[in-house]
Amino acid sequence: MLYNFLVPLSDHLSFLNLFKYITVRSIGATLTALILSFIIGPIIIKALQRLQTSGQPIRNDGPKRHIIEKAGTPTMGGTMILLAITLPTLLWADITNPFIQLVVATTLAFGAIGFWDDYLKIVKNNTKGVPGRVRFLLQTIVALVLAYTLREINGDVFGQLSLPFLKDFSWDMGMLYFPFAIIVIVGSGNAVNLTDGLDGLAIAPAMLAGASFLIISYVTGHINFAGYLGIPYIAGAGELAVFCGAMVGAALGFLWFNTYPAQVFMGDVGSLALGAALGSIAMVTRHEMVLAIIGGVFVLETASVIIQVASFKLIGKRVFRMAPLHHHFELKGWAEPKIIVRFWIISIILALVGLATLKIR
């Protein structure tokens, strides 16, 4: 919004030229989101504590320590994340950019689905929340709308699959692009949701992924950098760096309250929104496979659930003591902070590997 209002005035006030630069506005969005999180965080947490008498439901089949230590902790703190992402993005980004509109809309749509699910579980005491089929259907519709819109924007660009480490590889997926979009966006949203089981476990990898895609978005939308690196050039995609900056600031601000021991949990409203945001940015920048690397912790958590269910149904045995994977290590006796920090370290390594794919081609 500042871009749209102030840049036209730069001919008369030269210092307003600063708002033309994506780097400046990305930093502005990051700091605004962080400060906003610090301001609204305590207010939202107190409001959630008043509305939620018993806090987030704790799994009875999970580690017994959770029932004692985490009982009564409010959830739906993801509303703080959504506000801290959306408002700074609207303030600092070019709101006429179609990619900004698409990613913000997708993020809010998944956040709304998560909010509905959390609301039914917490406020209405409906332990099942939104039925799984309904939730999947709604998420699928949102993913298909995004994919269809991208094809309408530029069918020659969107629908091509690029692979990391391969410079000239590009596969036209045709109609397979639509189920692929469902896998990327819906899969990403639910993968972050599965990872959100320990204090700060999901938000830090999401923040690292957001920071990584800030760089990826910027170079993808810069014709000279994209040409030098041999990656697809997507005109206008650089503006998503502002959104990613807001995501980093919002995640860092939320981590302040969510770090062990957590004052608030993000809930589905936060985890689904963050995952969908990452998935939609990956679709716009055509770095879907790189997201699987950078978000490797999310992939591992999801894979552990799939392996556990498949193994139990096929041979009647469990591979892990409990799924998702972080619970397996808990039941092995690892302290919660140790699991969290080690998963963060893995996320840092994977983020560096993912960024390295930009040059190693």
C-alpha positions, 0 to 999 in steps of 0.5 A: 500500500505504501508502494502504491501511494508513495512511489507515484510521488517520487518524482517530486520527493526523491527520497520516496524512491526507496519504496521502489526497492523490494529489498527495502520493503522486505526489511520493512515488512519483516520489522513491522511483522515482528513489532506487531507480533510483540504488540498484539501477542499478549493481547491475543494470548489473554483473550484466548485464555479467557475463551478457552477454559481447558486449552488445547486438547492433549492426545491421550495416547501421546507422551504422558508428560504432555498431559501434565505440562501442556494441559491448559495452554491456549491454542489458535495463536496462529491468528497472531501469525496471520495478522502479523503476515497479512497487515505488513504485506498489505502495507509494504507490498505492491497490492496490485501484484497478482502473485501477492493477491494469490498467495495472501488469499491462499494463506487466509483461506487455509487459515480460515479452514484451520480456524473453523477446525480449531473453533469446533474443537475448542469452543464447541467441544467437538473433538473431531472438528471439521470432518477430514473429507470436508477439510481436504475438499476445501483445501483441494478447491483452494489449491485448484483455484490457485493453479488455474489462476496461475495458468491463466496468468501465463500458461507457458510458464506455469505448468512446467516442472523444474528440478534442482541441480538441473539447469535446462530441465523443464517438463510440461506437465499438462493437466497433471499440473492440477493434481501436482498443485494439490500435492504441493499446497495441500501436502505442505499445509498438512505437513506443517500441521503434523510437525506442530507437536512440540513447543517451537518445533514447527514455527522455526523451520517455517521461518527458515523456509520463509527466509529461504524463499525470500531469497528465491523469490527475489532472484526468480523475479530479477531477470539478471539474477535469474539468467545468471543462475539459470533458473526460471525468470518469473516477472513479478515474482520478486514482490513475494520477497515482501510477503516472505519478509512478513512471514519471517517477522511474524514467525520470529515474533510468534516464537517469542511466545511459543518457545519452550515452555509455550505460552500459546500454541498456533493451532491449525489456523496457524500451521495450515496457513503457514504450510499453504503459504510456503506451498503457494510461493513454491508454485509461483516461483516454480521451486516446488522440488526445492521446497521439499528440500528446504522443508525436509523436516516437514517431509520427514514428519509426514513420511513417518506418519505414512510409514507408521500407518502403512506398516501397521495395516500391512504387517501389524507392526509399528516402525516407530514408537509413535508418529509423527517422528518427534514423538518417537524421540520423546518416547526414547527418552529425549528431552523436548528442548533437545528434539526441538533444537536438533530439528532446528539444526537439521532445518538450517542445514536443509535450508542451506542445501536448498539455497545451494541448488540455485547455483549448483546446476 
